[in-house]
Amino acid sequence: MKQIKIDAYQYNDLEDQYKTNVKIWLDEHPVECEEEDEQGNITYKYCYFSEMDEEDLEDHCKLNKYLFNKYGEPIHHLINKKQRGKNNVRR
């Protein structure tokens, strides 16, 4: 078995140009959001991460423990759960 070393970055550590790749990846699975109209009726719509502000995106990625390579491609699935819990993320 070969082992390789990969630098893992949190969303807020990525360069702006590579954060776009994260947004494209997240937009593949939009979340359902509630919206209230003028009459107080609740409607549902899909919310896309590319339309969210940076703080919400950072929070979402941090809460879900998403990690990325330096180009904004997801790599958290390559890291086992024990390692993901440690503070081994490059800053």
C-alpha angles and dihedrals in degrees: 000000000000124000124207132192118230124182109231123206133194117228095258091053094059124100112254094249090059095046085074089067090055091051092050090051093048092047089063086076110034120189126237114248133190120234128185120215127210092274093053095254116147116229130178128227138165116264117207121211092224087066094052125093121258095254092057091048092050091049093048093050093045094048091049092044092234115176128190141193116244090274094058096256114142115254103158089106089063093060120076119237095253092056093043091060092056121085095248096128116126114240 
